[in-house]
């Protein structure tokens, strides 16, 4: 969670600066934060399914 927040903050900080270098770097940081968020969501869903299958097996 902290990495995503840091990447979003870094990206938003760089957006208003030099449009060519800072803007591109800022948008890249926001894109990386989105990818990290999506991967985290997929891992969470997979782990939740595994936990649900273990609960059903023990009942």
Backbone bond lengths (Angstrom), bond angles and torsions (degrees), N, CA, C in turn:
res aa  C-N    CA-C-N  psi(-1)  N-CA   C-N-CA  omega(-1)  CA-C   N-CA-C  phi
1 X - - - 1.452 - - 1.529 110.68 -
2 X 1.329 116.12 -40.72 1.457 118.85 -177.90 1.521 111.61 -66.62
3 X 1.343 116.16 -35.27 1.466 119.42 -179.82 1.524 109.69 -65.10
4 X 1.329 116.84 -42.99 1.473 119.70 179.34 1.514 111.12 -61.67
5 X 1.324 116.01 -44.95 1.471 119.11 -179.62 1.524 111.13 -64.26
6 X 1.325 116.67 -38.96 1.466 119.89 178.74 1.525 110.58 -65.21
7 X 1.332 117.44 -42.41 1.463 120.17 179.78 1.527 111.35 -65.97
8 X 1.317 116.99 -40.81 1.470 119.85 178.41 1.526 110.24 -65.01
9 X 1.309 117.02 -44.44 1.464 120.54 178.39 1.521 111.86 -62.75
10 X 1.327 116.30 -42.38 1.461 121.09 178.27 1.522 110.68 -62.76
11 X 1.328 116.10 -44.18 1.459 120.26 179.96 1.513 112.42 -64.75
12 X 1.322 116.69 -44.24 1.465 119.73 -179.55 1.524 112.12 -68.37
13 X 1.330 116.29 -29.92 1.467 119.38 177.84 1.522 111.40 -69.51
14 X 1.337 116.59 -36.86 1.459 119.80 -176.28 1.521 114.08 -80.62
15 X 1.316 118.68 -20.04 1.465 120.49 -175.17 1.528 114.25 -57.64
16 X 1.334 120.56 -43.57 1.465 118.34 -176.74 1.528 114.92 -74.41
17 X 1.338 118.07 -11.51 1.461 120.30 -176.66 1.517 110.91 -78.62
18 X 1.274 116.38 -159.81 1.464 123.33 -175.59 1.522 110.58 -44.31
19 X 1.319 118.39 120.48 1.467 120.54 -169.79 1.529 114.37 -63.66
20 X 1.327 117.06 -30.45 1.463 117.15 -176.21 1.518 111.55 -80.96
21 X 1.303 117.53 -54.09 1.458 120.32 -175.59 1.529 111.83 -85.85
22 X 1.317 116.85 -53.25 1.469 120.53 -176.89 1.514 112.26 -66.24
23 X 1.331 116.37 -40.25 1.462 119.78 179.94 1.514 111.92 -64.73
24 X 1.326 115.91 -43.92 1.462 120.11 179.67 1.530 110.36 -64.39
25 X 1.320 116.37 -42.40 1.457 120.28 178.65 1.525 110.63 -66.12
26 X 1.332 116.50 -38.92 1.468 120.28 178.70 1.516 111.74 -64.67
27 X 1.344 116.54 -44.65 1.458 119.73 177.94 1.526 111.06 -66.01
28 X 1.325 116.84 -34.71 1.466 120.05 177.16 1.523 110.59 -64.89
29 X 1.325 116.56 -42.07 1.463 119.74 178.85 1.528 110.76 -64.12
30 X 1.337 117.04 -38.70 1.462 119.57 177.27 1.526 111.15 -66.96
31 X 1.331 116.88 -38.06 1.463 120.06 178.12 1.524 110.96 -65.74
32 X 1.321 117.07 -41.67 1.470 120.55 177.95 1.523 110.02 -63.93
33 X 1.323 117.45 -39.83 1.465 120.13 177.58 1.524 110.36 -62.65
34 X 1.334 117.81 -38.85 1.463 120.76 176.92 1.510 112.16 -64.62
35 X 1.331 116.95 -40.50 1.468 120.66 178.56 1.528 110.21 -65.91
36 X 1.326 116.85 -43.53 1.469 120.31 178.53 1.527 110.30 -62.38
37 X 1.315 116.90 -39.76 1.464 121.06 177.47 1.522 111.17 -63.94
38 X 1.337 117.46 -43.48 1.468 121.14 -179.97 1.529 111.08 -65.24
39 X 1.318 117.60 -42.51 1.463 120.95 178.86 1.529 110.10 -64.80
40 X 1.315 116.97 -41.39 1.458 120.22 177.54 1.517 112.28 -62.42
41 X 1.330 116.40 -39.84 1.464 120.46 178.47 1.526 110.91 -65.29
42 X 1.331 116.62 -42.73 1.465 119.96 178.17 1.526 111.66 -64.12
43 X 1.321 117.12 -41.18 1.466 120.39 177.93 1.531 110.61 -65.03
44 X 1.334 117.05 -39.93 1.458 120.75 178.73 1.525 110.70 -62.32
45 X 1.334 116.88 -44.88 1.474 120.09 -179.87 1.520 111.41 -64.26
46 X 1.335 117.16 -41.46 1.462 120.32 179.06 1.523 110.32 -63.97
47 X 1.321 116.93 -42.40 1.466 120.60 179.61 1.524 110.54 -66.20
48 X 1.318 117.22 -38.25 1.466 120.80 178.60 1.528 110.57 -63.89
49 X 1.336 117.12 -40.84 1.471 120.29 177.30 1.524 111.14 -64.68
50 X 1.312 117.41 -39.61 1.459 120.86 177.91 1.524 110.51 -63.83
51 X 1.315 116.90 -42.61 1.468 119.75 178.84 1.521 110.95 -64.79
52 X 1.320 117.52 -40.05 1.463 120.88 179.44 1.522 110.71 -65.22
53 X 1.322 117.89 -38.99 1.467 119.59 178.94 1.522 110.91 -69.49
54 X 1.306 118.63 -34.10 1.470 121.50 176.59 1.525 110.65 -68.14
55 X 1.327 117.16 -38.09 1.457 120.62 178.99 1.512 110.66 -65.47
56 X 1.320 117.67 -41.20 1.456 121.70 179.79 1.522 109.79 -66.55
57 X 1.323 117.42 -37.76 1.463 121.43 -178.96 1.526 111.37 -68.42
58 X 1.320 118.73 -32.89 1.464 120.90 -178.04 1.516 112.37 -83.19
59 X 1.312 118.22 -17.24 1.467 120.13 -178.53 1.456 111.12 -81.48
